[in-house]
């Protein structure tokens, strides 16, 4: 029988239905085939194929760049439409997935994102910045070279607003941050994947997708861009480690990751806590999910955490 669980922050419901994993599937899963880097607009030497960069991190020996941030050549939103759309080229290395890059790529990605958050905050029109990655077919990715995206918005997204309200209700009732409590609950329930003094990697209480995983600072921080260098380094290393393990365990699945943080101009919040959500896309969202807002997941968070914890 399915087990229904409710997310304590946003309030959505998830049916953990292990039986669904045995159903027959006629549609073959797409197999990702790595493409040649020839002509890749994100590879070194092809900088002229992209708009002028907004930020660059140089290699330590000064021989070239290791990360670039550029305006999106095909933006979903322009400044005239109320936003700004940027691409973070995660590395000068051409790879088929983020996990194939060195661990420093995770640290560089979050550090560059924080730099751009602080710069975009200077524009009073922008209220929120969304960092996200689409990796592989089925995730929304259009280019293979590892890259992430930033979108600055003049509004706070509905999903973030729901989280902010849910976290505030929890705080008003229990005088505690729900995300801080989620870390403690995950440890007690066997849903902790990995942790150190700075960050916790865990399977959430009500995962919408099989092997959904969250990364959160262990200390309370509401604004991503307010994190110090040490925390960003630790979170970046945890992000790389988690994605590498997930790619190995699940055989290069398509996935999205997204960052949720307090809005740019909000005061520091005792109730909200920034976090990264990693969403493997091994099964599609169907009519039931669209019609009800309730998700069906065939893998329990306890099982996914146990399998992600095991070193290959």
NUFIVO-286405 format. One line per 4 residues: number of its first residue (from 0); for each residue x, y, z of N, C-alpha, C. Coordinates in steps of 0.1 Angstrom, whole numbers, plus 5000, padded with zeros to 4 digits. Each point is the difference from the previous one (the first is absolute). Example, Ala and Ser with C-alpha at 12.3 -4.5 7.8 and 13.67 -1.06 7.14 Angstrom:
0) 5132,4943,5078,4991,5012,5000,5009,5012,5000  4996,5011,4993,5009,5011,5000,4992,5011,5008
# end
This chain:
0) 5008,4988,5000,4992,5012,5000,5009,5013,5000  4996,5010,4992,5008,5012,5000,4999,5007,5014  5011,5006,5003,5001,5008,5013,5000,5015,4996  4991,5007,5006,4999,5014,4996,5008,5008,5011
4) 5009,5009,4994,5007,5009,5009,4999,5015,4995  5000,5009,5010,4998,5014,4996,5013,5008,5003  5004,5008,4991,5012,5009,5002,4996,5010,5011  5008,5001,5010,4996,5009,5011,5002,5015,4997
8) 5006,5003,4989,5003,5014,4997,4989,5005,4989  5000,4994,4989,4992,5005,4989,4986,4993,5000  4998,4989,5008,4987,4994,5001,4996,4990,4990  5008,4998,4989,4995,4990,4990,5001,4986,5006
12) 4992,4991,4993,4999,4986,5004,5008,4992,4991  5005,4989,5005,5007,4990,4992,4996,4986,5003  4997,4992,4990,4996,4986,5003,5013,4991,4997  5005,4994,5010,5011,4991,4999,4994,4986,4996
16) 5001,4997,4987,4994,4988,4995,5010,4991,4994  5006,4991,5008,5011,4991,4995,4994,4990,4990  4988,4997,5000,4994,4991,4991,5000,5005,4985  5000,5013,4999,5000,5006,4987,5013,4998,4992
20) 5011,4997,5007,5013,4997,4994,4999,4987,4992  4990,4991,5002,5000,4988,4993,4991,5000,4988  4994,5012,4997,4990,5000,4989,5008,4999,4987  4994,4994,4989,5007,4999,4987,5001,5014,4994
24) 5011,5002,4993,5002,5013,4993,5005,4997,4986  4992,5004,4990,5002,4998,4986,5010,5010,4994  5000,5012,5006,5008,5010,4994,5015,4999,5005  5009,4999,4990,5014,4998,5004,5005,5013,5006
28) 5009,4999,5010,5006,5012,5005,5011,5005,4991  5001,5013,4998,5010,5006,4991,5014,4997,5006  5009,4996,4992,5014,4998,5004,5008,5012,4995  5007,5005,5010,5008,5012,4997,5013,4996,4993
32) 5003,5006,4989,5012,4997,4993,5008,5013,4999  5012,4999,5005,5009,5012,5001,5003,5005,4986  4999,5013,4998,5003,5005,4987,5014,5006,5000  5005,5003,4988,5014,5006,4998,4999,5014,5005
36) 5012,5005,5005,5001,5013,5005,5002,5010,4988  5002,4995,4988,5003,5008,4989,4988,5010,4997  5003,5012,5000,4990,5011,4997,4992,5003,5012  5003,4995,5012,4993,5003,5012,5002,5015,5004
40) 4989,5008,5001,5002,5014,5003,5005,5003,5014  5000,4990,5009,5005,5002,5013,5014,4995,5002  5006,4995,4990,5014,4995,5002,5010,5012,4997  5012,4999,5007,5010,5010,4997,5003,5001,4985
44) 5002,5013,4996,5003,5002,4986,4988,5004,4992  4988,4998,5006,4987,5003,4993,4993,5011,5007  5008,5009,5008,4993,5010,5008,4993,5010,4991  5004,5001,4987,4993,5010,4991,4986,4995,4996
48) 4997,4987,5003,4986,4995,4997,4990,5004,5011  5005,5006,5011,4991,5004,5011,5000,5015,5002  4990,5005,5006,5000,5015,5004,5012,5003,5009  5004,5012,5001,5011,5004,5009,4998,4996,5014
52) 5010,4994,5007,4998,4994,5013,4998,5011,5011  4993,4996,5010,4997,5008,5012,5010,4997,5011  5006,4988,5000,5009,4996,5011,5008,4989,4995  5013,5000,5004,5009,4989,4997,5009,4997,5012
56) 5002,4987,5002,5010,4995,5010,5011,4994,4992  5012,5005,5003,5012,4996,4993,5006,4987,5006  5007,4992,4992,5008,4989,5005,5011,5006,5009  5004,4992,5009,5010,5004,5010,5013,5004,4993
60) 5004,4993,4989,5012,5003,4993,4998,5012,4989  4988,5005,5000,4997,5012,4991,5000,4996,4985  4999,4987,4997,5001,4996,4986,4986,5001,4993  4990,5004,5007,4987,5001,4994,4989,5000,5011
64) 4987,4999,4995,4989,5000,5010,4997,4986,5004  4994,4999,5012,4995,4987,5005,4984,5001,5001  4995,5012,5001,4985,5002,5001,4997,5013,4994  4989,5001,4993,4995,5012,4994,4985,5002,5003
68) 4995,5012,5001,4986,5003,5001,4997,5010,4988  4990,4996,4993,4997,5008,4988,4985,5002,4999  4995,5011,4993,4986,5001,4998,4995,4988,4991  4988,4995,5002,4995,4990,4992,4997,5005,4986
72) 5005,4994,4990,4998,5004,4986,4986,4999,4996  4992,4991,5006,4986,4998,4997,4992,5001,5013  4999,5012,5006,4994,5002,5013,4985,4997,5000  4996,4993,5011,4986,4999,5003,4994,5013,5004
76) 5008,5008,5007,4995,5013,5004,5011,5011,4997  4996,5011,4995,5009,5011,4998,4997,5011,5011  5009,5010,5000,4998,5011,5010,4987,5007,4997  4997,5002,4987,4987,5007,4996,4988,4992,5005
80) 5002,4986,5001,4988,4992,5004,5000,4998,5015  5009,5005,5007,5000,5000,5014,5010,4990,5007  5010,4996,4993,5010,4991,5005,5013,5000,4994  5009,4992,5004,5013,4998,4994,5004,4985,5000
84) 5005,4995,4989,5003,4986,4998,5015,4998,4997  5007,4993,5009,5014,4998,4998,5004,4985,5000  5011,4997,4995,5005,4986,4999,5014,5000,5008  5001,4990,5009,5013,4998,5006,5006,4988,4993
88) 5011,5002,4993,5008,4989,4994,5008,4994,5011  4996,4988,5005,5006,4995,5012,5015,4997,5000  5005,4997,4988,5014,4997,4999,5004,5001,4985  5013,5002,4999,5006,5000,4986,5000,4986,4994
92) 4999,4990,5009,5000,4986,4995,4987,4996,4994  5000,4993,4989,4988,4995,4994,4997,4986,5005  4989,4998,5006,4997,4987,5006,4985,4998,4998  4996,4988,5001,4986,4996,4998,4991,5003,5012
96) 5006,5002,5012,4993,5002,5012,5009,5008,5010  4993,5006,5010,5007,5008,5010,5009,4991,5009  4995,4988,5003,5008,4991,5008,5013,4996,4994  5002,5001,4987,5013,4997,4994,5010,5011,5002
100) 4996,5011,5004,5009,5011,5002,5008,4999,5014  5011,5006,5002,5006,5000,5013,4992,5007,5011  5003,4996,5012,4992,5005,5011,5000,5015,5001  5010,5007,4995,5001,5014,5001,4989,5007,4992
104) 4994,4993,4990,4990,5005,4992,4987,5004,5009  4997,4991,5010,4989,5003,5008,5003,5013,5009  5012,5001,5005,5003,5012,5008,4999,5012,4991  5006,5000,4988,5000,5011,4991,4986,5004,4996
108) 4991,4990,4998,4986,5003,4995,4993,5008,5011  5000,4996,5013,4993,5007,5010,5006,5013,5003  5014,5001,4999,5006,5013,5003,4996,5010,4989  5001,4996,4987,4996,5009,4989,4985,5004,5002
112) 4992,4990,5003,4985,5004,5002,4999,5010,5011  5007,4999,5011,4999,5009,5011,5005,5014,4995  5010,5000,4992,5005,5013,4995,4990,5007,4991  4993,4992,4992,4990,5006,4991,4987,5004,5008
116) 4997,4992,5010,4988,5004,5009,5003,5014,5006  5012,5002,5005,5003,5013,5006,5000,5011,4990  5005,4997,4988,5000,5011,4990,4985,5003,4995  4992,4989,4998,4986,5003,4995,4992,5006,5011
120) 5003,4999,5013,4993,5006,5011,5001,5015,4999  5011,5005,4993,5002,5015,4999,4989,5006,4991  4994,4992,4992,4988,5005,4992,4988,4998,5008  4994,5011,5004,4989,4999,5010,4987,4994,4993
124) 5000,4999,4987,4988,4994,4993,4999,4985,5003  5012,4994,5002,5000,4985,5001,4997,4997,5015  4990,4990,5002,4996,4996,5013,5005,4986,5003  5003,4992,4990,5004,4986,5002,5010,4996,4989
128) 5009,4991,5003,5009,4994,4990,4999,4985,5002  4997,4993,4989,4999,4985,5000,5012,4994,4994  5008,4992,5007,5011,4992,4995,4994,4986,4997  5003,4995,4988,4996,4986,4997,5009,4994,4990
132) 5000,4987,4999,5007,4992,4990,4990,4990,4994  5001,4999,4987,4993,4989,4992,5011,4991,4995  5000,4988,5004,5011,4991,4995,4994,4988,4993  5004,4998,4987,4996,4988,4993,4986,5001,4993
136) 4998,4992,4990,4987,4999,4993,4989,4998,5010  4989,5006,4998,4988,4999,5009,5000,5009,5012  5011,5008,5001,5001,5010,5011,4997,5014,4995  5000,5002,4987,4999,5014,4994,5013,5005,4995
140) 5011,4992,5001,5013,5004,4995,5001,5000,4985  5006,5010,4994,5002,5001,4985,5014,4998,4996  5010,5002,5009,5014,4998,4997,5006,4991,5010  5010,4992,4995,5006,4990,5009,5010,5006,5009
144) 5008,5009,4996,5011,5006,5008,4994,5004,5014  5006,4996,5011,4994,5003,5013,4998,5015,5002  4988,5004,5003,4997,5014,5002,4987,5001,5009  4999,5011,5007,4989,5003,5009,4994,5013,4995
148) 4988,5004,5006,4994,5012,4995,4995,5008,5012  5000,5013,4998,4994,5010,5010,4989,5008,4993  4989,5002,5007,4990,5009,4995,4996,5009,5011  5002,5013,4998,4996,5011,5009,4986,5004,4997
152) 4991,5001,5010,4986,5002,4998,4996,5013,5008  4989,5006,4995,4995,5011,5007,4989,4996,5010  4997,4987,5000,4990,4995,5009,5006,4988,5008  4995,4997,5011,5003,4988,5008,4992,4989,4994
156) 5006,4989,4996,4993,4989,4994,4990,4994,5010  4989,4995,4994,4989,4994,5009,5005,4990,5009  5008,4990,4994,5005,4989,5008,5008,5005,5012  5009,5010,4998,5008,5006,5011,4991,5007,5010
160) 4990,5007,4995,4990,5006,5009,4993,4990,5009  4996,4989,4994,4994,4989,5008,5009,4995,5011  5013,4998,4997,5010,4996,5009,5002,5010,5012  5001,5013,4996,5002,5011,5010,4988,5000,5009
164) 4988,4999,4995,4988,5000,5009,4999,4988,5009  5003,4988,4994,5000,4988,5008,5011,5000,5011  5011,5005,4997,5011,5000,5010,4996,5010,5011  4994,5011,4996,4996,5010,5010,4989,4994,5009
168) 4991,4993,4995,4989,4994,5008,5006,4990,5010  5010,4992,4996,5007,4991,5008,5007,5007,5011  5007,5011,4997,5007,5008,5010,4991,5006,5010  4989,5005,4995,4991,5007,5010,4994,4990,5009
172) 4998,4987,4996,4995,4990,5008,5010,4994,5010  5012,4996,4994,5010,4993,5008,5012,5008,5004  5001,5013,4996,5011,5008,5003,5013,4994,4995  5000,4994,4989,5012,4993,4994,4999,5000,4985
176) 5012,4999,4994,5001,5000,4985,4996,4985,4996  4991,4999,4991,4996,4987,4995,5011,4993,4993  5009,5007,4993,5011,4994,4993,5011,4994,5009  5002,5008,5011,5010,4995,5010,4994,4987,5007
180) 4987,5000,5002,4994,4988,5006,5000,4989,4990  4999,5002,4987,5000,4990,4990,5014,4992,5000  5010,5008,5003,5013,4993,5001,5001,4991,5011  4995,5004,5012,5000,4991,5011,4991,4988,4998
184) 4988,5002,4994,4991,4989,4997,5006,4990,4990  5007,5005,4990,5006,4991,4990,5011,4991,5007  5007,5006,5009,5010,4992,5007,4994,4989,5008  4989,5003,5007,4993,4990,5009,4993,4989,4991
188) 4995,5004,4988,4992,4991,4992,5008,4992,4990  5013,5002,5000,5008,4992,4990,5000,5006,4986  4997,5013,4999,4999,5006,4987,5012,5010,4997  5010,4999,5009,5012,5008,4998,5009,4993,4990
192) 5004,5006,4989,5009,4995,4990,5014,5002,5004  5003,5012,5004,5014,5004,5004,5000,5013,5007  5009,5003,5009,5001,5012,5007,5014,5003,5005  5003,5013,5002,5012,5004,5007,4996,5012,5009
196) 5010,5007,5004,4997,5011,5010,4992,5011,4993  5001,5001,4987,4995,5012,4992,4986,4997,4994  4999,4988,4994,4988,4997,4992,4994,4986,5003  4987,4999,4997,4994,4987,5001,4994,4996,4986
200) 5001,4988,4996,4995,4995,4988,4990,4989,5004  4987,5002,4996,4989,4991,5005,4990,4997,4990  4992,4989,5002,4988,4998,4993,4989,5006,5007  4992,5009,4993,4989,5007,5008,4989,4990,5004
204) 4992,5005,5009,4989,4992,5006,4990,4996,4990  4997,5008,4990,4990,4997,4990,5005,5003,4986  5009,4991,4995,5007,5003,4987,4990,4998,4988  5000,5010,4991,4991,4999,4989,5006,4990,4989
208) 5013,4999,5000,5006,4991,4990,5009,4990,5007  5001,4988,4993,5009,4990,5005,5014,5006,5002  5007,4998,5011,5013,5004,5003,5001,5016,5001  4989,5007,5002,5001,5014,5003,5009,5002,5012
212) 5009,5010,4999,5010,5003,5011,5001,5015,5002  5001,5004,5013,5002,5014,5003,5013,5002,5007  5006,5012,4997,5012,5004,5007,4997,5013,5008  5003,5000,5013,4997,5011,5008,5012,5004,5009
216) 5002,5013,5002,5010,5003,5011,4996,4995,5013  5009,4996,5008,4997,4995,5014,4996,5012,5009  5007,5011,4998,4996,5012,5008,4990,5008,4992  4992,5007,5007,4989,5007,4994,5004,5012,4992
220) 4997,5000,4987,5003,5011,4991,4989,5002,4990  4993,5011,5000,4988,5002,4992,5004,5004,4986  5010,5008,4998,5004,5005,4987,5013,4993,4995  4999,4994,4988,5011,4993,4994,5012,5009,4999
224) 4998,5012,4995,5011,5009,4997,5007,5005,5013  4993,4998,5012,5006,5004,5012,5009,4989,5006  5001,4989,4993,5009,4989,5005,5014,5004,4998  5009,4997,5010,5014,5002,4999,5007,4991,4990
228) 5012,5002,4997,5008,4992,4991,5001,4986,5004  5002,4998,5013,5002,4986,5005,4987,4992,4998  4989,5006,5003,4987,4992,4998,4998,4998,4985  5002,5010,4992,4998,4997,4985,5010,4990,4995
232) 5012,4999,5005,5009,4990,4996,4995,4986,5004  4995,4999,5012,4995,4987,5005,4988,4996,4993  4991,5009,4997,4987,4997,4993,5004,4996,4986  5009,5007,4993,5004,4997,4987,5006,4986,4999
236) 5009,4996,5010,5006,4987,5000,4989,4989,5002  4990,5003,5009,4989,4991,5002,4991,4998,4988  4998,5011,4993,4992,4999,4988,5007,4991,4989  5013,5003,4998,5007,4991,4991,5000,4986,5004
240) 5003,4997,5013,5001,4986,5005,4986,4993,4998  4989,5008,5003,4987,4994,4999,4996,4997,4985  5003,5009,4991,4997,4998,4986,5008,4989,4994  5013,4999,5004,5009,4990,4995,4994,4986,5004
244) 4997,4999,5013,4995,4987,5005,4986,4997,4993  4992,5009,4998,4987,4998,4994,5001,4996,4986  5009,5006,4993,5003,4997,4986,5005,4985,4998  5009,4996,5010,5005,4987,5000,4990,4989,5003
248) 4992,5003,5011,4990,4991,5005,4989,4998,4990  4995,5011,4994,4989,4999,4991,5003,5001,4985  5013,4998,4997,5004,4999,4986,4997,5012,4992  5005,5011,5004,4999,5013,4993,4985,5004,4998
252) 4993,5002,5010,4986,5004,4998,4999,5014,4997  4989,5004,4992,4998,5015,4999,4995,5005,5014  5004,5012,5003,4996,5006,5013,5000,5015,4999  4993,5006,5009,5000,5014,5002,5005,5003,5015
256) 5008,5010,5001,5001,5005,5014,4997,5015,5001  4994,5004,5011,4996,5014,5001,5003,5005,5014  5003,5012,5001,5003,5007,5013,4987,5008,5004  4996,4998,5013,4990,5008,5006,5006,5009,5011
260) 4998,5013,5000,5006,5009,5009,4990,5011,5003  5002,5007,5011,4991,5012,5003,5002,5010,4989  4989,5007,4997,5001,5011,4990,5011,5010,5002  5004,5006,4990,5012,5009,5000,4999,5011,5011
264) 4989,5007,5001,4999,5011,5008,4993,4998,5014  4996,4987,5002,4994,4997,5013,5011,5000,5011  4996,5004,5012,5009,5000,5011,5003,4985,5004  5011,4998,5007,5004,4987,5004,4989,4994,5008
268) 4997,4987,4997,4988,4994,5006,5004,4989,5009  4993,4999,5012,5002,4989,5009,4992,4988,4996  4991,5001,4991,4992,4989,4996,5004,4993,4987  5007,5007,4992,5003,4994,4986,5015,4997,5000
272) 5003,4990,4992,5014,4994,4999,5003,4996,4986  5010,5006,4994,5003,4996,4986,5004,4986,4998  4997,4994,4989,5003,4986,4997,5000,4997,4985  5006,4989,4997,5001,4996,4986,4992,4987,4999
276) 4991,4999,4990,4993,4988,4997,5004,4993,4987  5004,4988,5001,5004,4992,4988,4989,4990,4997  4995,5001,4987,4988,4993,4996,5004,4991,4988  5003,4987,5002,5002,4991,4989,4987,4999,4992
280) 5001,4999,4987,4988,4999,4992,4999,4987,4992  5000,4989,5008,4999,4987,4994,4986,4995,4996  4990,5007,5005,4987,4998,4996,4993,5013,4998  4990,5000,4991,4993,5012,4996,4990,5004,5010
284) 4995,5013,4999,4989,5004,5008,4988,4999,4991  4990,4993,5005,4988,4997,4992,4988,5008,5004  4988,4996,4995,4988,5007,5002,4996,5001,5014  5002,4990,5008,4996,5000,5014,5008,5011,5007
288) 5013,5001,4998,5008,5011,5007,4995,5014,4995  4998,5001,4987,4996,5013,4996,4986,5004,5005  4991,4990,5001,4987,5002,5004,4998,5003,5014  5008,4993,5009,4998,5001,5014,5011,5007,5008
292) 5012,5002,4994,5011,5005,5008,5006,4990,5009  4995,4988,5000,5006,4989,5008,5009,4991,4991  5011,4996,5005,5010,4993,4992,5000,4985,5004  5004,4991,4991,5001,4986,5002,5015,4997,4999
296) 5006,4994,5010,5014,4996,5001,5001,4986,5003  5008,4992,4992,5002,4986,5002,5011,4996,5009  5008,5009,5005,5011,4997,5009,4999,5008,5013  5000,4994,5011,4999,5007,5013,5012,5008,5002
300) 4999,5011,5008,5012,5008,5003,5010,4992,5008  4996,4991,5009,5009,4992,5008,5008,4991,4991  4994,4994,4990,5007,4991,4991,5010,5008,4991  4996,5012,4995,5008,5008,4991,5013,5005,5008
304) 4997,5004,5013,5012,5004,5008,5010,4989,5002  4995,4988,5003,5008,4989,5003,5009,4996,4987  4993,5001,4989,5008,4996,4988,5010,5011,4995  4996,5013,5003,5009,5011,4997,5012,5000,5010
308) 4998,4995,5012,5011,5000,5010,5011,4990,4996  4997,4989,4994,5009,4990,4998,5010,5004,4989  5013,4999,5004,5010,5004,4990,5001,4990,4989  5002,5004,4988,5000,4990,4989,5014,4993,5000
# end
